[in-house]
């Protein structure tokens, strides 16, 4: 008993010495009971107008019917290697249908949706809320980099959505997801904003997602994420799920990005993005010990003859600001540049040798800059690009992999029929290792059968060229 008393005394003395003060919320908090016999808590007034702006989309696509036996029987390398005779199988085509959603953004029929909902569709049918009337839609513009698209139907006096400012929303805000879930027609789910500025999800090239736990299910893609006023704050895009079901982690594209992309697609039919010509990364814990600035985009490489090289930006510089905006990380820089017009002069602030410097840079056009470095080969429909540091960063290609990147494959071309895919890396032709475009050209000029080995997602795939 004495030991126990002594122990308690020591504990009490230690507690006094540390002087811990527990902070409490007011104990007089008032409970609100919104529901009784005469009161129903409802957001019907908030969502009844925006519901009229959300449409159902159904698409039909023609795809090649291709199973494992078809692939084996049509692979010339396997025929030659095994010496087996396979029956000739003609490539069959079949129709597939899919469902999605869209949001009306103008009275005369412009609708924004996800790129993956309508890309490659032979036919797009739009059905308005609370009506059986169907409209044939045409594609106005696509942007795979943000997974956004604009389509148009011939109609007038439609109910256009009112946009909210996605830059002012906060975690914990109440939101509703509206769309054509599972093809049952317009439906609404409710949740909160779980997180903001989510990136590195691996869905799009440009990511700045709103995360929500409002259920986003099959068919909701392209639908509306709205706040408690009914203002559009995002376009529902995807869920994070191993089973395919909703686990409370959904992602929406912010309304500000949606508005910028939609206007550009309608006015120009394309997206022109500013190009700086640098490979970048976030600051690591170790790098933060070297730089005065604790946020920014760390330059890993500067492309030759790029706007960055002309402005004398160097490997190891830390970009901390563009014009009046602070750069927090690599994704921040990428998204800000994407919203800048090619030809525009911007001021870049960067740290070098613990000093903040600034320079003015005239941005190039991203697509033109990347396409200029892609080269056409002797194989019809095939475009190749050498593996620069920028390409390795963009496609997440390890440094130990050597070869030439397949940057383009024209549909129905000879290259397409051979089986080349964008993203393949040509690593060997016959017994010759490939490290440059000249290596490819040299071996392709030979007029004998060739086995081209490509690295495809870590696997080596042979393609026979006659």
C-alpha positions in Angstrom: 0.0 0.0 0.0 2.8 2.4 0.8 4.4 1.8 -2.6 1.2 2.6 -4.3 0.8 5.9 -2.4 4.4 6.9 -3.2 3.8 6.2 -6.9 0.7 8.2 -7.0 2.4 11.1 -5.3 5.3 11.1 -7.8 2.8 11.0 -10.7 0.9 14.0 -9.3 4.1 16.0 -8.8 5.1 15.2 -12.5 1.7 16.4 -13.7 2.0 19.7 -11.8 5.6 20.2 -13.1 4.4 19.9 -16.7 1.5 22.3 -16.1 -0.8 20.6 -18.7 -4.0 22.6 -19.3 -6.8 20.7 -21.0 -8.9 23.0 -23.3 -12.6 22.4 -23.4 -15.3 23.5 -25.7 -18.2 25.4 -24.0 -20.4 23.0 -22.1 -23.5 25.0 -22.9 -23.6 24.1 -26.6 -27.1 24.2 -28.0 -28.6 21.3 -29.8 -30.6 22.0 -32.9 -33.5 19.7 -33.7 -34.4 20.7 -37.3 -37.1 18.0 -37.7 -40.4 17.8 -35.9 -44.0 17.3 -36.9 -44.0 20.6 -38.9 -40.4 21.0 -40.1 -38.5 19.0 -42.8 -34.8 19.7 -43.4 -34.4 19.8 -47.2 -32.1 21.0 -50.0 -34.7 20.6 -52.7 -34.7 24.3 -53.5 -30.9 24.3 -53.8 -30.7 21.5 -56.4 -34.0 21.7 -58.3 -32.6 24.3 -60.8 -29.2 22.7 -61.4 -30.8 19.3 -61.9 -32.3 20.7 -65.2 -28.8 21.5 -66.4 -27.5 17.9 -66.0 -28.1 15.6 -68.9 -27.8 11.8 -69.6 -25.3 10.8 -72.3 -25.2 7.4 -74.1 -22.5 6.6 -76.6 -21.9 3.9 -79.2 -18.4 2.9 -80.3 -17.1 0.4 -82.8 -14.2 -1.7 -81.5 -12.2 -4.6 -82.7 -13.2 -7.9 -81.3 -9.9 -9.3 -80.1 -9.3 -12.2 -77.8 -6.0 -13.9 -76.8 -6.3 -16.5 -79.6 -6.7 -13.8 -82.2 -3.6 -12.0 -80.9 -1.5 -15.2 -81.0 -2.7 -16.3 -84.4 -2.0 -12.9 -85.9 1.5 -12.6 -84.4 4.0 -13.3 -87.2 6.8 -13.7 -84.7 5.0 -16.6 -82.9 4.2 -18.2 -86.3 7.8 -18.1 -87.4 9.2 -19.2 -84.0 6.9 -22.1 -83.4 6.5 -23.1 -87.0 2.8 -23.7 -86.5 0.0 -22.9 -88.9 -2.8 -20.9 -87.5 -6.1 -20.4 -89.3 -6.5 -16.9 -90.8 -8.9 -14.9 -88.7 -10.4 -11.7 -90.0 -10.6 -8.9 -87.5 -14.2 -8.6 -86.4 -15.8 -5.4 -85.2 -18.5 -5.0 -82.6 -20.5 -2.2 -81.2 -20.3 -1.2 -77.5 -22.4 1.2 -75.5 -21.6 3.2 -72.5 -23.3 5.8 -70.3 -22.3 9.0 -68.8 -23.5 12.5 -67.8 -22.9 16.1 -68.9 -23.7 19.6 -67.8 -25.3 22.3 -70.0 -23.3 25.5 -70.0 -25.2 27.6 -72.5 -28.8 28.0 -73.6 -28.0 27.1 -77.2 -26.8 23.6 -76.4 -23.1 23.5 -75.4 -22.5 20.7 -72.9 -19.4 19.9 -70.9 -18.5 16.3 -70.0 -15.5 14.0 -69.5 -13.3 13.3 -72.5 -13.4 9.5 -71.7 -17.2 9.6 -71.9 -17.3 10.7 -75.6 -13.9 10.1 -77.1 -14.0 7.8 -80.1 -17.8 7.6 -80.1 -19.6 6.9 -83.4 -22.8 8.3 -82.0 -23.6 10.5 -78.9 -27.2 10.7 -77.7 -28.2 13.3 -75.1 -31.4 13.1 -73.0 -32.5 16.1 -71.0 -33.9 15.9 -67.4 -37.5 14.7 -67.1 -38.0 14.2 -70.9 -37.8 11.3 -73.3 -36.6 13.5 -76.2 -33.2 12.5 -77.5 -30.7 14.7 -79.2 -27.8 13.7 -81.4 -24.7 15.5 -80.2 -21.5 16.4 -82.1 -18.1 16.8 -80.5 -16.9 20.4 -80.4 -13.5 19.7 -78.8 -11.6 17.2 -76.6 -8.8 17.6 -74.1 -7.5 14.3 -72.9 -4.9 16.0 -70.7 -7.6 17.2 -68.3 -10.3 14.6 -69.3 -12.7 17.3 -70.4 -14.8 17.6 -73.5 -17.4 19.9 -75.0 -20.3 18.5 -77.1 -23.3 20.4 -78.7 -26.9 19.6 -79.4 -29.2 21.6 -81.6 -31.6 23.1 -79.1 -32.5 26.5 -77.6 -33.7 28.0 -74.3 -31.9 25.3 -72.3 -31.2 25.7 -68.6 -27.5 26.5 -68.3 -25.7 25.8 -65.0 -24.4 28.6 -62.9 -20.7 28.3 -62.0 -19.4 28.7 -58.5 -15.8 29.7 -57.8 -13.9 26.5 -57.0 -11.0 28.6 -55.6 -13.1 29.7 -52.6 -14.5 26.3 -51.5 -13.3 24.7 -48.3 -12.9 21.2 -46.8 -16.1 20.3 -45.0 -18.4 22.2 -47.3 -21.6 20.3 -48.1 -21.8 19.1 -51.7 -24.1 17.1 -54.0 -23.1 14.9 -57.0 -25.7 14.9 -59.7 -25.7 12.5 -62.7 -26.9 9.4 -64.5 -25.7 6.9 -62.0 -25.9 3.3 -63.3 -28.1 4.6 -66.2 -31.2 5.0 -64.0 -31.6 8.6 -64.9 -30.9 11.7 -62.9 -29.9 11.0 -59.3 -28.4 12.9 -56.4 -25.9 11.9 -53.7 -24.7 14.1 -50.8 -21.5 14.4 -49.0 -18.7 16.9 -48.1 -15.5 18.2 -49.7 -13.0 15.8 -48.3 -9.8 17.4 -49.7 -8.6 20.0 -52.2 -5.8 20.3 -54.8 -5.4 16.5 -55.0 -2.7 15.5 -57.6 -0.5 12.5 -58.3 -3.6 10.4 -58.6 -2.5 9.2 -62.0 -5.8 9.9 -63.8 -4.9 12.9 -66.0 -1.8 14.8 -67.0 -3.1 17.9 -65.3 -4.6 17.2 -61.9 -6.0 19.6 -59.3 -8.9 17.5 -58.1 -11.6 18.2 -55.6 -12.0 15.1 -53.4 -15.5 14.2 -52.1 -17.2 11.4 -50.3 -20.5 12.1 -52.2 -21.1 8.8 -54.0 -19.9 8.9 -57.6 -20.9 5.8 -59.4 -20.8 4.3 -62.9 -22.6 6.7 -65.2 -21.9 9.8 -63.0 -18.8 10.7 -65.0 -19.2 14.1 -66.5 -22.0 15.1 -64.1 -22.2 18.0 -61.7 -20.7 18.5 -58.3 -22.5 21.4 -56.7 -22.4 23.3 -53.4 -25.4 23.8 -51.1 -26.6 26.8 -53.2 -26.7 24.7 -56.3 -23.7 26.3 -57.9 -21.5 24.2 -60.1 -18.1 23.8 -58.4 -16.8 20.7 -60.3 -17.3 18.0 -63.0 -17.3 14.5 -61.5 -14.6 12.5 -63.1 -13.5 9.3 -61.3 -13.5 7.2 -58.1 -10.7 5.5 -56.3 -11.8 1.9 -55.8 -10.3 -1.6 -56.0 -13.7 -3.3 -56.4 -15.2 -0.8 -58.8 -17.8 0.3 -56.2 -17.9 3.5 -54.4 -15.6 3.7 -51.3 -16.2 7.4 -50.5 -13.2 8.7 -52.5 -14.4 10.5 -55.6 -12.7 13.2 -57.7 -14.1 16.2 -59.5 -12.4 18.7 -61.9 -12.6 22.2 -60.4 -15.1 24.6 -62.1 -12.4 27.2 -62.8 -10.4 24.7 -64.8 -13.7 23.5 -66.5 -14.7 27.0 -67.5 -11.2 27.8 -69.0 -11.0 24.6 -71.0 -14.7 24.8 -72.2 -14.3 28.3 -73.4 -11.1 27.5 -75.3 -12.6 24.4 -76.9 -15.7 26.3 -78.0 -13.8 29.3 -79.4 -10.8 27.5 -80.9 -11.6 23.8 -81.0 -8.4 23.0 -79.2 -6.3 23.9 -76.1 -3.0 25.8 -76.6 -0.8 25.6 -73.5 2.2 27.5 -72.6 5.5 25.6 -72.8 8.6 26.4 -70.7 10.8 23.5 -71.5 11.9 22.2 -68.1 11.6 18.9 -66.2 10.7 19.6 -62.6 10.1 17.9 -59.3 9.1 18.7 -55.7 11.6 19.7 -53.1 12.7 16.7 -51.0 13.5 16.9 -47.3 17.2 17.0 -48.1 16.9 19.7 -50.8 14.9 21.9 -48.3 18.1 22.1 -46.2 20.0 23.7 -49.1 17.5 26.3 -50.3 16.2 29.3 -48.4 12.8 28.8 -50.0 10.9 25.8 -48.6 8.4 25.6 -51.5 8.8 25.7 -55.3 9.5 23.6 -58.4 13.0 22.2 -58.6 14.5 22.1 -62.1 15.9 18.7 -63.1 16.6 19.5 -66.7 16.4 22.3 -69.3 15.6 21.4 -72.9 17.8 22.8 -75.6 16.5 25.8 -77.5 13.5 26.0 -75.2 12.1 29.3 -73.7 13.8 28.3 -70.4 17.2 27.8 -71.9 16.9 31.1 -73.8 16.2 32.8 -70.5 19.2 31.1 -69.0 17.4 29.0 -66.4 19.7 26.2 -65.2 19.6 22.8 -63.7 19.2 23.2 -59.9 17.3 26.5 -60.1 14.2 26.6 -57.8 11.2 28.3 -59.4 9.3 30.0 -56.6 6.9 32.3 -58.5 5.2 33.2 -61.8 4.0 36.8 -62.1 2.0 37.4 -58.9 1.5 33.7 -58.0 3.6 31.7 -55.5 4.7 28.3 -56.8 4.2 25.7 -54.0 5.3 22.5 -55.9 5.9 21.0 -59.3 2.2 20.4 -59.9 1.4 24.0 -59.1 3.9 25.2 -61.8 2.5 22.7 -64.4 -1.1 23.8 -63.8 -0.3 27.5 -63.9 1.7 27.2 -67.1 -1.1 25.2 -68.7 -3.4 28.2 -68.2 -1.0 30.6 -69.9 -1.3 31.4 -73.6 1.6 30.6 -75.9 3.5 33.7 -76.9 2.7 35.4 -73.5 5.5 37.0 -71.6 5.7 35.9 -68.0 7.9 36.8 -65.1 9.6 33.9 -63.4 11.1 34.2 -59.9 13.6 31.6 -58.9 16.2 30.9 -56.3 19.9 30.3 -57.3 22.7 30.3 -54.8 20.3 31.4 -52.0 19.4 34.5 -53.9 16.0 35.3 -55.4 16.3 36.3 -59.1 13.7 37.1 -61.8 13.6 36.8 -65.6 11.1 37.4 -68.3 10.2 34.4 -70.6 8.1 34.2 -73.7 6.2 30.9 -73.6 6.2 28.5 -76.6 3.3 26.3 -77.6 3.5 23.0 -75.8 2.0 20.7 -78.5 4.0 22.3 -81.3 7.2 22.1 -79.3 6.7 18.4 -78.5 5.5 17.5 -82.1 8.5 19.2 -83.6 10.8 16.8 -81.8 8.8 13.8 -83.1 10.1 12.3 -86.3 8.4 10.3 -89.1 10.0 6.9 -89.9 10.0 4.6 -92.9 7.1 2.8 -91.3 3.9 4.5 -92.4 1.9 6.0 -89.6 4.7 5.8 -87.0 6.2 8.8 -85.2 9.2 8.4 -82.9 10.8 10.6 -80.3 14.2 10.3 -78.5 14.1 9.8 -74.8 14.9 13.2 -73.3 14.8 13.8 -69.6 11.6 15.6 -70.1 10.0 12.6 -71.9 11.3 10.3 -69.1 9.6 12.5 -66.5 6.4 12.8 -68.5 6.0 9.1 -69.1 7.7 7.9 -65.9 10.4 6.0 -67.8 13.3 4.7 -65.6 16.8 6.0 -66.5 18.1 2.4 -67.1 15.8 1.9 -70.0 17.4 2.8 -73.3 15.5 3.2 -76.6 13.3 5.4 -78.7 9.7 6.3 -77.7 6.7 5.7 -80.0 5.1 9.2 -79.9 2.4 8.7 -82.4 0.6 5.9 -84.3 -1.9 6.9 -87.0 -5.2 4.9 -86.9 -5.5 2.3 -89.6 -1.9 2.9 -90.8 0.7 0.2 -91.4 2.2 0.9 -88.0 -1.2 0.5 -86.4 -1.8 -2.8 -88.1 1.6 -4.1 -87.0 0.5 -3.4 -83.4 2.6 -0.4 -82.3 1.1 1.6 -79.4 1.8 5.1 -78.3 4.2 4.8 -75.3 6.0 1.8 -76.6 9.8 2.0 -76.4 11.8 0.4 -79.2 14.8 -1.1 -77.5 16.1 -3.6 -80.2 15.8 -4.4 -83.9 17.0 -7.9 -84.8 20.3 -8.1 -82.8 21.0 -4.3 -82.8 20.4 -2.3 -79.6 18.5 1.0 -80.2 19.5 4.2 -78.4 18.7 6.9 -81.0 16.4 7.7 -83.9 19.4 7.2 -86.2 19.8 3.6 -84.9 16.2 2.9 -85.9 16.5 4.5 -89.4 19.7 2.6 -90.1 18.2 -0.8 -89.4 14.8 -0.1 -91.0 16.5 0.7 -94.3 17.6 -3.0 -94.6 15.2 -4.9 -96.9 14.8 -8.1 -94.9 12.3 -9.2 -92.3 13.0 -7.6 -89.0 11.9 -8.3 -85.4 11.3 -5.0 -83.5 11.4 -5.5 -79.7 9.5 -2.9 -77.7 9.3 -2.4 -74.0 5.6 -2.1 -73.2 4.8 -1.5 -69.5 7.9 -3.4 -68.5 7.3 -6.4 -70.8 9.2 -7.1 -74.0 6.9 -7.5 -77.0 8.1 -8.6 -80.5 6.7 -7.0 -83.6 7.6 -8.5 -87.0 8.1 -6.1 -90.0 8.3 -7.6 -93.5 
